[in-house]
Amino acid sequence: MHELPVTQSVLEITLNHAGEARRITDIHLVIGQLASFVDESVQFYWDIISQGTIAEGARLHFRREPAVMLCYDCGHRYYLGGDFTCPNCGSDVVAVESGEEFYIESIEVEMEDIPA
């Protein structure tokens, strides 16, 4: 259910950045591995809340980014697998460097035709 307010924010941001566009056609989203957003839920809410706007019918493209961890004991950076433990030294004193993000990478629009 937390996808609804996030999807509303995506709509608001894309409408604000579309400027004089006739239509928003595509929205590219980046979602970290540890972000708890379900692509299908975002798409479901998008299809409902974008109705009647220039974003209605826009395709959402989801790109998942892997989580990157940092071991505080040995300084090793690694992609999170099934375990948070550092594969280099076995320490569990680690931090998430990336993988929790959710952002709009880009939007694609159609502009109004300029009369000759």
VENQUI-V165460 format. One record per helix or strand of 2 or more residues. SS is the DSSP state (helix for helix, strand for strand). FROM is the first residue (numbers start at 1). TO is the last residue. Records with the same first field share a line. If there is no record, write none. Layout:
# VENQUI-V165460
SS: FROM-TO ; FROM-TO
This chain:
# VENQUI-V165460
helix: 3-17 ; 39-49
strand: 21-32 ; 59-65 ; 68-71 ; 77-79 ; 94-98 ; 102-111
